[in-house]
Amino acid sequence: MGRKRKRPLAKTKKKPVPVTPVPTASSQGMGLRIREWESTLKDKAKRLTPYHRWIEALALLLILGVGLLVRIEDIRDWNTHPQMALYKGEPLLTTFDGYFYLTLAKDLAEGTYTPIDNNRDVPKGMSRRSPPPLISVIAAGLAKITPFSLNWIGAVLPALLGLLLALPLYALGRFYGGPAMGLTAALMGLLSHYYVYRSSLGWFDTDCMNVTWATGAAYCFLRFGIEAGQKRYLYFISGMAIYLLFLWWWDSTPQVVTVVSMLPLAVALVFFYRPGRREACIFFGTAGLGIGVILLWMGLDLPLKIFRHVAGAFHYISTKEVIGIWPPIGATISEQAIPSLNEIVTKTTDSLPAFIVAGAGLAWLFYRRPKESLFISVPLILATLSFFFAKRFMIFLAPVTALGIGYVISGIWYWRRRFAVLSLLAPVLVILLVWPALSKDMAKTFWPKEPPHLIAGMDMASKETPKDAVIWAWWDHGYPLNYWAGRGTVGDGTLHGGHRSFYNGLPLATHDERLAANFMRFYVSSGMDGIENVYQAVGNDPARGVNLIKEVLSVGPEKARELLASARLAPVGNLQNVDQWLCFFYPEKTRPVYLFLDWRLTITNYWWYWLGTWDVEKREGIHPMYKAFYDVYEKNGHIKGSEGLDIDLEKGELRTGKRIIGLTRLVERTEKGLQTRHYERDRGSQFEMLVPDRFGAIMDSQISESVFNKLFLRHTFNPKYFRPVVTNSPSHQLWEVVGDMDGLKLEIGN
């Protein structure tokens, strides 16, 4: 055997001996003071422990007070500028759709609520729900038991109801992260700017409670899933009660309400609910029986109906491009535009750091508590849709960002037990995150969509027209006209699809006064059902049907007979021959028809003219150029006006800001008549002004010849078809519409 080699001993390095610094008097004093301060904080915290519940309650009340303040502080600006917000000393609504619910409340309070509303979707009318929407029932009840008018109730009630979001946010936050998270989430949720906008003074619509119902259902079904024993069923009953109230509240979309409310219940049943066998049999047996009764009552295809309705609602909101032959109405509605990231941040937290903290907190919450976090997946999914489809979903960013920020604050607050300094850092951070949103909410003023001068026009229409009259207006004004004028309308916030809006805009955009007048009378007599009859008579060809309608109504009854004879229309219902079709297009009797033109049409012309000039075959419309100016006057060879308007009459050059536009024509309507100046340019725009009312507009030649511009600005009209009732340019005008058959009857009568 060989000898073993001895391994050399490894050299060992000497470890440096740590040198302990000798504490100085100053450092010892500093450390002592910090320890004393931390000890003092802990002692104070211990002394306050018995009062934690009271402190939480007071903090929540303070949060509700702040939330109320940012929602009603606009009343100061409204009182300062009553010409922008008050009519006869009472507030107006900040949303068009609010007047739908306020009209129902008015009818309920006055005892005139009927199953059919004959002033909507003339001539067919619209069926009303029974029971009426909950928001209208509440408003009507308050009008009966309080001295406040419906206008004041409609303005203030949303601000009060909007505060209720704090309750489910506090409850969810307290469950996920304790009182610190609950209070922070409640505060951030109430200050989320877009939610403040849609639950503030004057926003009398369902938005002020939709988020509250959704988060309330999520909390109740969360507690149903995690609780043990009989207590869980109290939460189940509460969740179902919220669901039923939500159905009553958002009555126009029961399918969406069902999906939003039942998803948290599904999460509870799949991931958490594990009862004993007997208990499970009773619960699922009862639930199955209830579902069976509902399916027998509403149809076995109810799940398919729900899916189709939700898909249809999503398609309506998300569609911005032409699909089919009619224009996509979603492209014309501002709240259905896709917001940028900057807009989303601005209208929620108004702070990018706060928005990032919210996202980080939400991710942290889902990481730490993945199953429990699924209960807030519904508001999270709806909030995510705002990034890709429509800004109206931003309202659901309120609970999402609030819970995210709350979870971060609760984490910092939790570690105060080890680092007492965090007891101050957490509230300071809350202030830093809250301040941008609070400042924006306090600085921003939300004004009524329908200003008082237009409301005055609608109120005037109630006095200047017969009670059975129909007022033709752009669909924006449908609900307000129902409320303030109490007259029939043809379109509104519900009835405004691309097909219907084309016909709504046709009389305004066409150059032919005869066609405009005859069409409005025809539509008031037959409506969309009558138009479908025309399509059916020409082989279900909408393009041919539109052309036939225009041709027949633009030539008058005599020539229309020849057109109808050559068209060889197929019989439809009781329309069997040419004479019956002629009476169909030119009805002898309709409800009285009036045309309401207003200032808003001058700022929305880009869309209503596009819709009214839609070409079904080419699938495109015309976007006009039309810009209104006010306080217009002529001086020293120049025309001056708002926004720096300056027109050199000799050169025909228009200046506004940094823009210089060459004019081809300048038209002045004076009390003596029309005066026209022509300029030697092949291409360009033209300027028209209504001298007595100091109102003018630059426009292209196409919209200048529209019925709208002829009546509203140029004030030229054929009395055979339009007769002025009120001409209050540039605010509003009301015209009596006289068709060919009406004109013939009037001539015979005279």
Secondary structure as UniProt FT lines:
FT   HELIX           25..48
FT   HELIX           49..51
FT   HELIX           52..72
FT   HELIX           74..80
FT   HELIX           82..85
FT   STRAND          86..87
FT   TURN            88..89
FT   STRAND          90..91
FT   HELIX           98..110
FT   STRAND          116..117
FT   TURN            118..119
FT   TURN            122..124
FT   STRAND          126..127
FT   HELIX           134..145
FT   HELIX           150..161
FT   HELIX           162..165
FT   HELIX           166..177
FT   HELIX           179..191
FT   HELIX           193..197
FT   TURN            198..199
FT   TURN            201..202
FT   HELIX           207..226
FT   HELIX           231..249
FT   TURN            250..252
FT   HELIX           254..271
FT   HELIX           277..298
FT   TURN            300..301
FT   HELIX           302..318
FT   HELIX           329..332
FT   HELIX           334..336
FT   HELIX           341..346
FT   TURN            347..349
FT   HELIX           352..368
FT   HELIX           370..373
FT   HELIX           374..376
FT   HELIX           377..388
FT   HELIX           391..396
FT   HELIX           397..414
FT   HELIX           415..417
FT   TURN            420..421
FT   HELIX           422..443
FT   HELIX           452..464
FT   TURN            467..468
FT   STRAND          470..472
FT   HELIX           475..477
FT   HELIX           478..484
FT   HELIX           498..509
FT   HELIX           513..537
FT   TURN            538..539
FT   HELIX           542..555
FT   HELIX           557..567
FT   TURN            573..574
FT   HELIX           578..585
FT   STRAND          593..598
FT   HELIX           600..603
FT   HELIX           605..612
FT   TURN            616..619
FT   STRAND          626..630
FT   STRAND          633..635
FT   TURN            636..637
FT   STRAND          638..641
FT   HELIX           642..644
FT   STRAND          645..648
FT   TURN            649..652
FT   STRAND          653..656
FT   TURN            657..658
FT   STRAND          659..669
FT   STRAND          674..678
FT   STRAND          685..690
FT   HELIX           691..693
FT   STRAND          695..699
FT   HELIX           701..704
FT   HELIX           707..709
FT   HELIX           710..714
FT   TURN            719..721
FT   STRAND          722..728
FT   TURN            729..731
FT   STRAND          732..737
FT   HELIX           740..749
//
